[in-house]
Amino acid sequence: MTSTLDNFSTPESGHRARARWSNDTATAYPRNSNIPGMFAEQVAARPHAIAVCQGEEWITYLELYKRICELADRLITVGVKPGDVVGTLLERSIACVTAALAVMRAGAAYLPLDPHQPRHRVLQLLRDASVSAVVTIGAHKTLVDGHARVVDVHARAPRTGASDRVRIGPDDPAYVIFTSGSTGVPKGVVVPHRSPVRLVSRSDERLAMSAQDVLLATTSPTIDVSCFEYFGALLNGARLVLAQGDTLLAADALEGVLRREHITVMWLSAGLFHQMAEVRPQMFMSLRYLIAGGEALSPEAVRRILAHGRPGVFLNGYGPAENSSLSTVHAMTELAPDAETVPIGTPMANSTAYVVREDGAVAGPGEVGELWVGGDGLALGYLQDQDLTAARFVPDRFGPQTAGGAGRLYKTGDLAWWRADGVLEFLGRKDARSRLAATASNSGKSRSISAPTAPCARPRLSHRETATTIGCWPD
C-alpha cells in the first residue's frame, strides 16, 4: 500500500490532490472472490485443522464444511433462492458460524437475529427484511414459528448437492446488519461479499492475519464486527475461538482464555476495552494484534496499555457497518501525555476517507468537516430504502472514477479533521454538535466547543461561512 503521509502536506496541487494522495490505497487482493469459495480453499489446504472452538466443543475445517454444505442444501430444498434474506436466530456459537456460511453458500444473505430480544422486535425485523426462512435451534423456534420457514441448524440430512450449483458473485449480498446509528430507527445495511473479503485478505500490512493465528471473537453476532472476527479467522485458515458469555464479565476470566487458548488476535469494543485497560492492562502483552473501537477510545486507557501491556500491534479501528466494520486504522505506538483524543488514522487498503466541508469541497489540514468513506468495503445500501440509500451513499467526486465501491462514498455523519501528516482525528457525531449549538443558541449563552490537541500546535475551533477550522498558533 502506498504511503500517504509523506505527500499529504505537499502544497503544489491543493487540497484535492493531497486528499487523493492520502487515499491512494489500492493493493492486490482476490476482489472477485466470495466468502464460501475462499473458505473452501482453506478447507482444501488444512482439512483436519481446528476451525472453530468454544469451551470444550470444537470442529475441524473439513467437518464444518460438511455441515455447511448439508445445511445449504436443506435451505435450497425449503425454497431459499439466491438474493433472499435468511435469518440466523442463534447465540454466538459454532452453530451460528455454520448457519452464516451455509446461508451464503445457498446464495442468500444472512441476517443475524438476537434470540434474547423481545419477540415483537424479532418479528419486526423479519417483516422489514422480508425474511424467507430462519435458521435456529429448538429452544428459539417459538419466537418465529408461524412467521417464517424454520430450519433447525442441528438437524442432519443427506446431501443433495444443490448448493454446489449456486454461483455467487463478489457484488452479491452476503449479509444484512440492522443498525440504528444515532437516529434510533433500525436500518438494514446490505453488505456484498467483496466488502469483508477486502478487509481480511492480507491486503493491508497493518492487519495481516495468517493460518498461525488464533482469533478470539467477543462481539455479538448481530454486530457487524462479528463478520470481521468470523471471516478474518476462517478465510485465513486460522482458529476461531468463540468467547463464552462469562468470559467477558471479568478480567480474570478473559485473561485466562487469552493464555489457555494462545490467542493472538482480538477485537474489543471500546467499553470492554476501557474496563479491561483499567483493571488488567498487562493481559494484552501476548497478543499479536489488539484492535479496539466502536466508539471513541479513552486516551488514558490507551496510555495504560502502552505503558503496561503493549501487544505486538495495537490498533484503533474506525468504521461504520456501511463500510464493513473498518474504514481507517491507527497503529498506536505512543500517545502524548496531553492528548485529548486518539487518532483514527488513515484508510485501510482498498478503502478511502475524505473530510468534506459544508460547501461540499474537500477540507484542508486542520479544517473540520464530515467524514465520507468509500472503497471496496462499501455496502450496497439500505435494505428496501432507496431514498435513504441515495441520500447517504453519494457519487465519489474526489477520487479516480475507477475507484472501488462503484465510485460512491458513504456520508458517515461523523466530524473529523486531517492533521498535517494525513492522520485523521475524530470529533464525534455531526448531529450531536448541531444539538449542542442549538441548545447554546436557545439558552442565549455562548458555548465553546473544544477540539483535540494537534501534535504541532494548540488547536481552536473558529467558524467560517462554509467550514469549521482548527486554527493553530505556536506556543
C-alpha positions as MATLAB code, in Angstrom:
seq = 'MTSTLDNFSTPESGHRARARWSNDTATAYPRNSNIPGMFAEQVAARPHAIAVCQGEEWITYLELYKRICELADRLITVGVKPGDVVGTLLERSIACVTAALAVMRAGAAYLPLDPHQPRHRVLQLLRDASVSAVVTIGAHKTLVDGHARVVDVHARAPRTGASDRVRIGPDDPAYVIFTSGSTGVPKGVVVPHRSPVRLVSRSDERLAMSAQDVLLATTSPTIDVSCFEYFGALLNGARLVLAQGDTLLAADALEGVLRREHITVMWLSAGLFHQMAEVRPQMFMSLRYLIAGGEALSPEAVRRILAHGRPGVFLNGYGPAENSSLSTVHAMTELAPDAETVPIGTPMANSTAYVVREDGAVAGPGEVGELWVGGDGLALGYLQDQDLTAARFVPDRFGPQTAGGAGRLYKTGDLAWWRADGVLEFLGRKDARSRLAATASNSGKSRSISAPTAPCARPRLSHRETATTIGCWPD';
ca = [
       0.000    0.000    0.000;
       1.370    3.420   -0.954;
       2.422    5.614    1.947;
       0.202    8.675    2.283;
       1.962   10.671    4.922;
       4.980   11.993    3.051;
       2.839   13.692    0.412;
      -0.083   14.991    2.422;
       1.265   18.468    3.146;
       2.720   18.992   -0.341;
       1.284   22.352   -1.436;
       1.594   22.139   -5.215;
      -1.857   20.833   -6.177;
      -4.116   21.955   -3.340;
      -6.478   20.146   -1.045;
      -7.972   17.777   -3.630;
      -4.575   16.492   -4.740;
      -3.482   15.974   -1.142;
      -6.718   14.153   -0.379;
      -6.196   11.898   -3.395;
      -2.661   11.125   -2.240;
      -3.952   10.173    1.184;
      -6.433    7.803   -0.438;
      -4.033    6.037   -2.790;
      -4.676    2.704   -1.056;
      -5.156    0.207   -3.877;
      -3.461   -3.149   -3.307;
      -3.858   -6.583   -4.842;
      -6.350   -8.974   -3.244;
      -8.916  -11.523   -4.526;
     -11.594   -8.882   -5.174;
     -13.666  -11.174   -7.387;
     -13.876  -13.949   -4.801;
     -16.727  -14.754   -2.438;
     -16.768  -15.862    1.186;
     -17.866  -19.531    0.789;
     -15.380  -20.011   -2.049;
     -12.474  -18.652   -0.015;
     -13.491  -20.799    2.948;
     -13.496  -23.872    0.707;
      -9.906  -23.066   -0.285;
      -8.891  -23.176    3.383;
     -10.726  -26.487    3.830;
      -8.683  -27.977    0.994;
      -5.453  -26.604    2.453;
      -5.954  -27.708    6.076;
      -8.939  -30.092    6.373;
      -8.029  -31.508    9.789;
      -7.036  -28.247   11.486;
      -9.421  -26.915   14.125;
     -11.597  -24.223   12.577;
     -13.813  -23.128   15.481;
     -13.959  -23.919   19.175;
     -15.991  -22.772   22.153;
     -15.234  -24.134   25.584;
     -14.804  -27.891   25.202;
     -16.574  -28.020   21.830;
     -14.542  -27.846   18.615;
     -14.823  -28.641   14.918;
     -12.301  -29.080   12.103;
     -12.352  -27.244    8.797;
     -13.492  -30.378    6.953;
     -16.301  -31.258    9.371;
     -17.501  -27.654    9.425;
     -17.518  -27.637    5.618;
     -19.613  -30.810    5.527;
     -22.183  -29.318    7.903;
     -22.279  -26.078    5.904;
     -22.905  -27.962    2.660;
     -25.667  -30.089    4.212;
     -27.408  -27.056    5.682;
     -27.078  -25.051    2.460;
     -28.670  -27.941    0.548;
     -31.562  -28.063    3.034;
     -32.115  -24.318    2.736;
     -32.440  -24.633   -1.022;
     -34.809  -27.587   -0.550;
     -37.172  -25.467    1.582;
     -37.224  -22.762   -1.084;
     -34.365  -20.370   -0.323;
     -33.206  -18.680   -3.535;
     -30.187  -16.521   -4.423;
     -30.772  -12.976   -3.236;
     -33.103  -13.988   -0.379;
     -32.553  -12.841    3.182;
     -32.373  -15.679    5.727;
     -32.421  -15.068    9.467;
     -29.949  -16.762   11.804;
     -31.570  -16.760   15.241;
     -28.640  -18.024   17.296;
     -26.268  -17.042   20.056;
     -22.522  -16.804   19.447;
     -21.741  -20.465   18.799;
     -20.359  -22.963   16.311;
     -23.941  -23.381   15.088;
     -24.135  -19.640   14.387;
     -20.956  -19.703   12.285;
     -22.243  -22.788   10.444;
     -25.560  -21.099    9.691;
     -23.987  -17.892    8.385;
     -21.710  -19.723    5.955;
     -24.487  -22.091    4.864;
     -26.864  -19.240    4.063;
     -24.205  -17.589    1.902;
     -23.373  -20.886    0.192;
     -27.058  -21.141   -0.749;
     -26.696  -17.757   -2.467;
     -28.662  -15.812    0.145;
     -27.694  -13.114    2.638;
     -27.800  -13.921    6.332;
     -29.448  -11.632    8.868;
     -28.237  -12.281   12.432;
     -31.055  -12.084   14.984;
     -30.731  -11.944   18.763;
     -32.812  -14.687   20.423;
     -32.800  -12.699   23.676;
     -34.559   -9.691   22.187;
     -38.308   -9.289   22.714;
     -40.356  -11.376   20.295;
     -42.052   -8.341   18.750;
     -38.631   -6.889   17.878;
     -37.514  -10.120   16.192;
     -40.761  -10.340   14.216;
     -40.448   -6.704   13.141;
     -37.011   -7.416   11.698;
     -38.397  -10.446    9.845;
     -41.023   -8.217    8.240;
     -38.640   -5.358    7.490;
     -36.170   -7.688    5.783;
     -38.767   -9.891    4.050;
     -37.011  -12.902    5.557;
     -37.707  -16.101    3.637;
     -36.522  -18.574    6.290;
     -34.913  -18.651    9.735;
     -32.139  -20.990   10.885;
     -32.331  -21.595   14.618;
     -32.439  -24.245   17.359;
     -35.434  -25.872   19.008;
     -35.278  -23.615   22.080;
     -35.819  -20.487   19.968;
     -38.274  -21.879   17.449;
     -41.337  -20.432   19.205;
     -40.019  -16.895   18.623;
     -40.606  -17.168   14.873;
     -42.914  -20.154   14.399;
     -45.724  -19.257   12.043;
     -43.897  -16.201   10.695;
     -41.161  -17.844    8.607;
     -39.986  -21.224    7.423;
     -37.896  -22.611   10.284;
     -34.806  -24.745    9.697;
     -33.140  -26.488   12.647;
     -29.400  -25.919   12.427;
     -28.672  -29.220   14.204;
     -30.832  -31.454   12.002;
     -28.805  -33.636    9.646;
     -29.797  -34.868    6.216;
     -28.057  -36.499    3.253;
     -26.576  -34.043    0.792;
     -28.495  -33.237   -2.386;
     -25.651  -31.267   -3.987;
     -27.981  -28.359   -4.739;
     -25.649  -25.759   -3.206;
     -22.761  -26.956   -5.410;
     -24.561  -25.437   -8.385;
     -25.064  -21.978   -6.855;
     -22.950  -19.214   -8.411;
     -22.028  -16.304   -6.159;
     -20.624  -13.015   -7.416;
     -18.478  -10.566   -5.408;
     -21.234   -7.945   -5.549;
     -23.981  -10.305   -4.373;
     -25.329   -9.626   -0.860;
     -23.516  -11.608    1.845;
     -25.217  -10.358    4.989;
     -27.615   -7.752    6.365;
     -26.898   -5.939    9.626;
     -29.532   -3.762   11.264;
     -28.125   -0.644   12.871;
     -29.950    2.345   14.310;
     -26.966    4.701   14.358;
     -27.802    7.993   16.040;
     -31.402    8.111   14.763;
     -32.831    5.237   16.777;
     -34.594    3.941   13.640;
     -33.309    0.483   12.578;
     -31.785    0.383    9.098;
     -30.794   -2.794    7.302;
     -27.302   -2.427    5.836;
     -26.758   -4.787    2.882;
     -23.108   -5.819    2.532;
     -21.718   -7.701   -0.518;
     -19.093  -10.455   -0.429;
     -16.335   -8.161   -1.690;
     -16.589   -5.906    1.374;
     -15.381   -8.341    4.062;
     -13.056  -10.059    1.569;
     -11.090   -6.811    1.069;
     -10.801   -6.474    4.856;
      -9.477   -9.921    5.746;
      -7.366  -10.802    2.694;
      -3.997   -9.596    3.997;
      -4.169   -6.591    1.685;
      -3.189   -4.186    4.469;
       0.143   -4.801    6.192;
      -1.203   -3.282    9.399;
      -3.710   -6.139    9.818;
      -2.460   -9.265    8.064;
      -3.682  -12.498    9.641;
      -2.398  -15.976    8.823;
      -3.114  -19.646    9.479;
      -0.912  -19.457   12.567;
      -3.245  -17.003   14.283;
      -5.888  -17.719   16.908;
      -8.673  -15.117   16.963;
     -10.968  -14.602   19.945;
     -14.472  -13.489   18.920;
     -16.000  -11.244   21.582;
     -18.828   -9.418   19.815;
     -22.487  -10.357   19.376;
     -23.394  -11.948   16.031;
     -25.778   -9.030   15.449;
     -22.867   -6.553   15.441;
     -21.018   -6.062   12.155;
     -17.607   -6.595   13.773;
     -18.553  -10.263   14.240;
     -18.181  -10.629   10.461;
     -14.581   -9.451   10.707;
     -13.992  -11.937   13.517;
     -15.530  -14.936   11.732;
     -14.110  -14.325    8.275;
     -10.813  -12.879    9.437;
     -10.095  -16.241   11.029;
     -11.770  -18.712    8.678;
     -10.707  -17.169    5.353;
      -7.093  -17.224    6.517;
      -7.018  -20.759    7.904;
      -6.734  -19.533   11.494;
      -8.518  -20.919   14.545;
     -11.631  -19.049   15.676;
     -12.305  -19.133   19.413;
     -15.823  -18.059   20.404;
     -15.912  -16.367   23.786;
     -18.467  -17.739   26.228;
     -20.676  -15.228   27.993;
     -18.949  -15.303   31.368;
     -15.538  -14.836   29.738;
     -16.273  -11.170   29.139;
     -17.601  -10.401   32.604;
     -14.310  -10.333   34.496;
     -10.681   -9.597   33.729;
      -9.512  -12.857   35.315;
     -11.753  -14.908   33.031;
     -10.727  -13.057   29.875;
      -7.037  -13.237   30.725;
      -7.420  -16.963   31.388;
      -8.850  -17.544   27.904;
      -6.099  -15.478   26.276;
      -3.439  -17.612   27.949;
      -5.156  -21.007   27.720;
      -6.135  -20.698   24.031;
      -2.933  -18.880   22.999;
      -4.955  -16.054   21.459;
      -3.028  -13.868   19.009;
      -5.769  -11.589   17.594;
      -8.683   -9.885   19.358;
     -11.118   -7.063   18.763;
     -12.588   -5.323   21.828;
     -15.437   -2.837   21.837;
     -14.498    0.493   23.360;
     -16.494   -0.147   26.538;
     -14.939   -3.530   27.222;
     -11.507   -2.229   26.258;
     -11.782    0.630   28.762;
     -12.896   -1.756   31.503;
     -10.030   -4.190   30.955;
      -7.425   -1.477   30.480;
      -8.359   -0.085   33.873;
      -8.006   -3.290   35.861;
      -5.638   -5.547   33.875;
      -3.716   -3.701   31.100;
      -0.892   -6.266   31.090;
      -3.171   -9.077   29.858;
      -2.729   -7.968   26.234;
       1.047   -8.292   26.050;
       0.949  -11.735   24.423;
      -1.309  -10.664   21.520;
      -0.012  -10.159   18.014;
      -2.907   -7.811   17.201;
      -5.267   -5.924   19.508;
      -7.946   -3.864   17.767;
     -10.238   -1.627   19.796;
     -13.040    0.558   18.508;
     -16.742    1.010   18.010;
     -16.700    4.283   19.950;
     -14.060    6.906   20.676;
     -11.233    5.444   22.751;
     -10.150    6.967   26.035;
      -6.617    8.398   25.761;
      -5.960    7.370   29.349;
      -6.892    3.753   28.615;
      -4.619    3.745   25.579;
      -1.748    5.156   27.607;
      -2.227    2.418   30.215;
      -1.927   -0.290   27.571;
       1.133    1.346   26.027;
       2.786    1.598   29.425;
       1.877   -1.780   30.916;
       0.649   -4.228   28.288;
       1.508   -3.248   24.751;
       0.713   -6.028   22.234;
       2.676   -6.553   19.031;
       0.325   -4.279   17.056;
      -2.198   -2.041   18.815;
      -4.842   -0.560   16.504;
      -7.633    1.958   16.930;
     -10.258    0.833   14.424;
     -12.897    3.169   12.988;
     -15.678    2.265   10.592;
     -19.463    2.110   10.265;
     -21.420   -1.001    9.311;
     -21.972    0.746    5.968;
     -18.275    0.224    5.222;
     -17.956   -3.331    6.606;
     -16.544   -2.644   10.074;
     -13.219   -0.946    9.363;
     -12.622    2.153    7.242;
      -9.497    3.517    8.921;
      -7.000    2.258   11.479;
      -4.294    3.884   13.534;
      -1.338    1.958   14.913;
      -0.838    3.233   18.442;
       2.825    3.218   19.457;
       2.750    6.356   21.581;
       0.278    8.979   22.759;
       1.259   12.378   24.097;
       0.514   12.946   27.810;
      -1.721   15.912   26.952;
      -3.541   14.282   24.006;
      -7.303   14.596   24.445;
      -8.279   12.177   21.671;
      -6.927    9.059   19.978;
      -6.392    9.374   16.203;
      -8.420    7.125   13.905;
      -5.543    7.039   11.455;
      -5.558    6.510    7.705;
      -7.714    4.434    5.329;
      -7.455    0.669    5.209;
      -6.134   -0.831    1.996;
      -8.661   -0.521   -0.839;
     -10.658    1.983    1.209;
     -10.968    5.749    1.090;
     -11.777    8.506    3.576;
     -12.356   12.201    2.888;
     -13.060   15.127    5.190;
     -15.695   17.228    3.423;
     -16.670   20.801    4.249;
     -20.238   22.036    4.405;
     -19.882   23.551    0.922;
     -19.015   20.106   -0.480;
     -15.320   20.802   -1.003;
     -12.508   18.652    0.356;
     -11.256   20.086    3.632;
      -7.637   21.010    4.079;
      -5.417   20.007    7.005;
      -6.895   21.439   10.202;
     -10.369   22.036    8.762;
     -13.257   20.206   10.402;
     -15.779   18.514    8.141;
     -17.918   15.422    7.739;
     -16.087   12.156    7.168;
     -17.083   10.391    3.930;
     -15.750    6.861    3.390;
     -15.639    4.576    0.383;
     -13.716    1.914   -1.469;
     -14.266   -1.804   -1.820;
     -15.691   -2.139    1.692;
     -18.772   -0.087    0.905;
     -22.214   -1.584    1.458;
     -24.716   -1.882   -1.373;
     -27.087    0.387    0.527;
     -30.037    0.167    2.899;
     -32.480   -2.707    2.567;
     -35.678   -1.640    0.787;
     -34.941    2.070    1.301;
     -33.819    3.648   -1.947;
     -34.352    7.214   -0.741;
     -32.114    6.844    2.297;
     -29.537    4.977    0.231;
     -29.444    7.818   -2.306;
     -29.114   10.408    0.458;
     -26.267    8.702    2.335;
     -24.388    6.908   -0.481;
     -23.303    9.605   -2.909;
     -21.121    9.713   -6.049;
     -17.391    9.909   -5.390;
     -16.387   13.286   -6.816;
     -12.918   13.277   -5.302;
     -11.178   10.072   -6.321;
     -10.468    8.414   -9.662;
     -13.584    7.282  -11.480;
     -12.290    3.704  -11.357;
     -12.068    3.669   -7.543;
     -13.661    0.779   -5.635;
     -17.152    0.933   -4.197;
     -18.582    1.679   -7.674;
     -17.439    5.278   -7.394;
     -19.515    6.023   -4.297;
     -18.886    7.440   -0.846;
     -20.858    6.980    2.363;
     -21.600   10.115    4.408;
     -20.919    8.908    7.954;
     -22.377   11.843    9.865;
     -19.146   11.967   11.887;
     -16.939   15.028   12.188;
     -13.201   14.702   11.665;
     -10.124   16.631   10.579;
      -6.855   15.858    8.867;
      -3.630   16.539   10.681;
      -0.744   17.925    8.641;
       0.694   14.402    8.378;
      -2.513   12.988    6.845;
      -3.716   11.223   10.000;
      -7.424   11.593   10.774;
      -8.725   12.813   14.133;
     -12.298   12.034   15.186;
     -14.509   14.727   16.762;
     -17.850   12.981   17.267;
     -21.258   12.969   15.646;
     -22.305   15.870   13.450;
     -25.866   15.822   14.795;
     -24.573   15.916   18.380;
     -22.666   19.105   17.585;
     -25.783   20.554   15.956;
     -27.845   19.796   19.073;
     -25.161   21.363   21.243;
     -25.142   24.515   19.127;
     -28.948   24.663   19.177;
     -29.013   24.311   22.958;
     -26.494   27.106   23.326;
     -28.447   29.310   20.920;
     -31.768   28.678   22.669;
     -30.288   29.465   26.057;
     -28.841   32.726   24.787;
     -25.408   31.737   26.048;
     -22.169   31.393   24.176;
     -20.987   27.801   24.197;
     -17.486   26.894   23.073;
     -16.634   23.522   21.609;
     -13.182   22.267   22.388;
     -11.097   20.438   19.813;
      -8.437   17.825   20.354;
      -4.855   18.815   20.691;
      -2.841   18.634   17.475;
       0.733   17.402   17.733;
       2.213   20.649   16.419;
       0.030   23.342   17.915;
      -2.863   24.355   20.126;
      -5.979   23.982   18.006;
      -9.048   26.137   18.381;
     -12.423   25.953   16.694;
     -13.330   29.018   14.691;
     -16.370   29.331   12.432;
     -16.362   30.292    8.770;
     -19.246   30.558    6.362;
     -18.730   27.099    4.879;
     -16.471   25.218    7.239;
     -15.196   24.861   10.739;
     -11.448   25.289   11.024;
      -8.931   24.363   13.653;
      -6.740   27.444   13.852;
      -3.220   26.840   15.099;
      -0.961   29.161   16.983;
       2.616   28.451   18.058;
       3.325   28.021   21.723;
];
